[in-house]
Amino acid sequence: MGNRFTQDHSQADRSLACCPRFLVWTLAVSAGFCLMLFVPDTQANHSGHTPHAHIEDRGALGEGREVPGAPFRVFLRPQAAADDAGLVGTDLDAALQTVIDTFSLMLQHRTDYPRFDESLTKAMLAQVVIEPVVVNDEGKAFPFLVTRTKEPGRVILLIGAGSLKEKGYLHHPENLAPVLAREFHWVVSKADTAPKVKAVAVERHLQKAPIVTDEEIAGLSAEERVRLLQQLFDTYVRTVDDQNSLDGQSWYEVGNRALIPPTHADSTTKLYDIRIREALQKIVRDPSFLEQAPKAVRSLLNGKIWNVAYVKIDQRDWATRTRVLPEEKSVLVGKQDRRIQPAAVLINVHRSAAPDDPFGRDTQGLPMGALSPDQLARVIALEIQHNIQEKSQTGHTAQDALTAPR
């Protein structure tokens, strides 16, 4: 691969490796992807947050500040802990103004932040509250925290002013914007997983899937490719295996080989669903993938790939595998009724890459489940680039089907 495609992502990987163990509590009520600048602090900051249950009483917070064009207000909640947070003088006011300016900047470029855009479209964010220190129910401080409200589909975003100052974001909304935007993976995640009357299995809508041709893909911008992929997530592309083979299984923190038992049966499934979606969006957005693994980008957008998922298959020692649907099971997709033999890309969560795997060096010897979304994007892209086939299952592919998770 080219230098840009295989560039060093060690800084993001080191950050993600520090993700605290209680991230899994979040995943019991979350779904959906995150790779954050604050990951040592923020990737695990979404457990239940009972100490802040009272903040839904907006009267106690005053009228708040309006963000022009946004359906929510930003509130400032002073605390006695301001001194402990290293805040002095007008720091709290500076934090409030910085957050408002950051949201204003994001609103001007909302298509660049798809999760933020989705949260606005679906009115997921009830309010934003800035506090000197944001703590979870164990008393641990975090830069951000997302907590659900009593209203299904609505959440509250808490922001720690002390952390903003410590990280140098006060008065620099242009630097805070990408960090705050990544937090909206959790906003969408928690809003989407509000209690539901009945769990309904996701079904594919083959006729409604926005399948496009390779020629049309070549003419799309990075933002258009991401939007198309998001539409395919809703209609066609699955990011969890049909057998839910990760339910009840242990999981890996990024960069760590130690297995961590789940707190809830579906915690691991939800964690890896988030990582997969992050990786797929990176593949279709980053121009280096279009240059170095064009077949991967095309296959994700033209219908040849309809499932990318982590699995746990103890009987097989492979790290990744592409399974093409047999010809007799081909499907008609999209308004043009294109006949496709779609493929599933499976990532065996507890296996490591073999020395001759094209992505072997990128994984740094880690189990596949311990890869960061950046590493995972390169693994998936290379797997598709090298192994996607337009033919029925043959050879080892057919044999692998016999050991699919059940």
N, C-alpha and C positions, 0 to 999 in steps of 0.2 A: 504494500500500500504506500501511498505518497507520504511525505514527511508531515504534511498537515493532517492527514487522516490518522496517522499513528503518533500524533504529538503527545507530549508528556502531560498527563492529567493528574500528576501525583498530588498536587495541592488539593484538588477536590477529593481525591481518594483518601488522603490523610484526614481531611475533615470528616468525611462520612464514616471513617473507621471508628470515630469516637462516639458514635450515636449511642446514647444510653439505652439500657435494657428495657426500660419501661415504655419504649415506642410501641411495643406489642399491645399495651393497654389501649392505645389510640386505635390501633387497627381493628379492635373488636367493634368499633363503631365508625370506621372510616374506610373509604375505598377511593380508588382513583389514584399520584405520583410525585416524589420531590427530590430535588438536588439543590441544596441551599448553601449560601455563603456562610450562614450561621449554623450549619448542620451540627457541630458539636453541641450546640445549645438547642436549636430549633427542631431538628428532625424528631426529637422525642418529647416535644413540649405540649402534647395534645391529649394527655390523659384527663380523666374527669376533673372538673375544677369547681368543687363545691364552695370554696372560700369566696368566689365571685358571683354566686347565684343571685345576690341582691342587686347586682348592677343593672338588672333589667328595669329597676325603678328609675326611670330617667329623671324624675323630679329631684332625686337626690343629687343628680349630676348637673343640674341646671339645664339650660336650653341647648347647649352644645354649639358647635360652629358648623356652618353649612359649607359643603364642598360644591361649588357650582357645577351642575350637571350630574351630580351623584345622588342616589336615592337614600343616602344615609348621612348622619351627622357624626362629627368627631367630638368626643367629650374629654374633659380633663378632670381627673380625680386625684387631687392632692392627697398625700399621705404623710404621716409622721416619719415614714421611712425615707423621705427625700434626702436627708443628710447622709444616711447610710448608703444611698445609691450614688453618692458623689455629686449630687446636684446642688448648685448654689445659685443665688440670685434669680435671674430670669430664665434659667435652663428649662423649667417646665413649660413656660410660654414659648420658648424657642422650639421645644420638641413638638408642641401643638402646631405651630406654624409650619414647621418642616414637614410634618405628616400631611397637613392640608395641601401644601405646595407639591408634595410628592404625588398625592392622589390627582391633583389637577394636571400634573405632567402625564400621568398614566392615562387619564381620560383623553388627553390630546392624541395619544398613541395607543388606544385600547386594543386595536387589532394586533399589536405586537405582544400583547399579554393575554393569550387566549383564556386562561383560567379566570383572570380578573374580568375579562369581557363576559364570560359565561355567568359569573356571579352577579354582574350588573343586570344582564338580560333576565335572569331568573329571580332577581331581588333577594338574594340569599343573605346578604349582610344587613343585619338589623341596626348595628351601630359599631363604632370604633371607640374604644376607651383607652386613653393614655394614662398610665400610672407611673409613679417613680420606679417601682419594682413590681414585676409581674411574677407571681409564684403559683405553682400547681398545688394540688391537695397534699403534697408531702412537704411543702414549704421550700421547694427548689425554685430558684429564679431562672427566668427565660426571657429572651428578647421579645418573643411573640407567644401568644396562646390563643387558640380558637376554642370556644365553648358553645355548646348548643343552647338554645332558648327553649321555652315551653312551647313555642310555635313551630310546628314541623317545617323543615326546610329553611329555617332562619338561624343564623349564628351571630355571635359577637366576637370581634377581634380585639384582643388586648395587646397593647404595645408598651414595652418598658422604656421609659424616658432615660433611665440610667444607662441602659444598654446602648441606646442611640448615641448618647454622649461618649461612652467608652469606645465605641466603634468609629467615632468621628463623623457621624451622619448629620449632626445638628447643622442647619443652614446649608446642607448639601443634598437637596432632593434628587438631583440627577444620579447620585451614588446610591441613595436609598431605594430608588424606584425598582431596579431589578431584584433586590433582596425582598422587598415587600411584595412584589409580584409573585415570587415563588411561594410565599406564604399562602397564596390563594389556592394552591393545590389542596391545602387543608381546609380552607373555607368551603370549597366545592365538595370536598370529601365528606366533611361532617354534615353539611346541609343535605347532601344526597342520601345520607344514611340515617336520616331522622326516622323514628319508629314508623313502621308501615303496618297496615292491617294484615297484609298477606304477602309473603315473599313470592315473587313471580320469576320463573327462570327466563333468562334473556333468550330471545329467539331472533333468528336472522330474518330480515325482510328482503329477500333476494330481488324482488322486482323494484324495490325502492332504493337499492344500493346504488350510489352514484359512481358506477364503474366508468372509467375513461380509457381512452386509447393511449398508446405510448406516445403518439404524436401530440396529443393534447397535454400529456404530462410534461413534455419537453417545453411547452410554452407557458407553464405555470410558474409564478413566483414562489419563493420559500413560504410566504404567508399563505398563499393559496393552497400549496401542498399540505400545510398543516391543517387548514380548515377542511380540506377534502378528507384527510385521514380522520379527523374528528367526526365527520359525517359517517364515515365507514365504521367507526367504533359503535355508532348508534344503530347501524343497519346490517353490518356484514362481518367485520373483523372482531373475533373474540380474543380476549387476553387472559382467560382462565380455561384450563382444560376441562373437557366435558365431564370427566370423572371426579373433578375436585380432589385430585390425589394428594394435595397439600393440606387438606383439612386435618387438623389434629397433629400435624407434623411440626418438628422444630424448625427454627429459622436461623439465618446467619446475619449478624451485623456486617455492614460493608467493611471489607478488609480484614475480617476476623474469622478464624477457622473454627472457633468454638460454637457448638450448637446451643441454641437457647430455646427452652420449651415454651410453647404458646400458652397464653393465659386463657384464651378462648379458642373454640374449635376452628373458627374460620380466620383467626388472626394472621396466620402465615399466608393463606391464600390471598388475603387483601393486601398484605405487604408486597408480595411479588407482582400482583396485578398493577400496583402503583409503579413499581420499577420498570415493568415491561412497557407500560404506556409512555413513561418518560423516555425510554430508549427509542421507541418507535417514532416519537415526535422528533427526536434529535436526528434520526436517520433521514426523515423526509425534509427537515428544515435546513440542516447544515450542507452547504454546497460541496463540501469535501466528499460526502457520501455519493452525491450525484456524479462527481468526477471519478471517484475510485471504485464505487460499487453501484453503478447505475441500475443493474438488474434488481438489486434490493429495493431501491426507491420505486422503480416501476412495478415490481411485483406486489408491493404493499398497496399501491394505488390503482392497479388495473385488475384486481380481483384474483390474481394467481395465489395470493396468500390470504387465507381467511381465519387462521388461528396462529397466534404466537403466544406460548405459555410456558411457564415453569411446570415441571412435573417431578414426581418421585417414582422412579422405576428401578427398584433394587436389582432386578434380573439383568439389566443391561449396563455395560460399563462405559457407554458413550456419554460425552458431555452435551452434544447437540445432535439433533436428527431432523431431517425434513421428510415428511411423509406425504406423498402425492395421492390424492383420491383416485381409485381405479376408474377406468373409462366408463364402465357401466354405472358409476355413481356420479358422473359429471352433472353439473347444475346449470340452469339457465339464469343469468344474472343481468340486472339492469333493464332499462326500458328497451334496449336493443336486443334483449334475449341472447346475449353472448354465451356460448357454451364453454364452460371452464371446468377443468379438472383442478380444483383448488388444493392447496397444500397446507399442512400444519407444520410449524417450526416448534420443536419441543426442546426445552433446556432442562437437562437432568440436574436437579438442584444440588445434590450432594457429590457429584462427580467433578473432577478437574479435567482440564484440557489435556489431550495427548500431545506429545512433542511434535507430531506431524500435522496437527490441526492448524489451519491457516491463521487462527486467532490465538494460538498457544502463547506467544510472547505477551500479548495484550493482557492476558488474565493473570500473569505474575504467579502462576501456580496455585491460585486460590480456588476453592470450590466454586462452582458456577453461582451458587446462591449467595456468595459473599462479594460478588462483583458490584461495582457502582453502576448507575445508569449509563454513564459515559462508556465504561468498559463493555457493558452489556450491549450497547448500541453497536459497537464495533464487532462483537461476537455475532450478533444476529445478522448484521449486514453481510459479513463474510460467509456465514452459513448459507444464506440465500444466494449470494453471488456464485458460490461454488457448487451448490447442491440442488437448487430448484430445477425441476425437470417437467417438461410437458409430455408426460407419458404415464402409463399405468404403473402401479407398484410392481417392482421386480426385485429379485435378489434379496439383499439384506433389508431393504425397505419393507418388503412383504413379511419377512421374518420378524422384524421389529413390531409389526402390527399384532403379532401373537402375544407379545408381552406388554401391551398397552396397559396403563393403570386401570384397575377395575374397582 
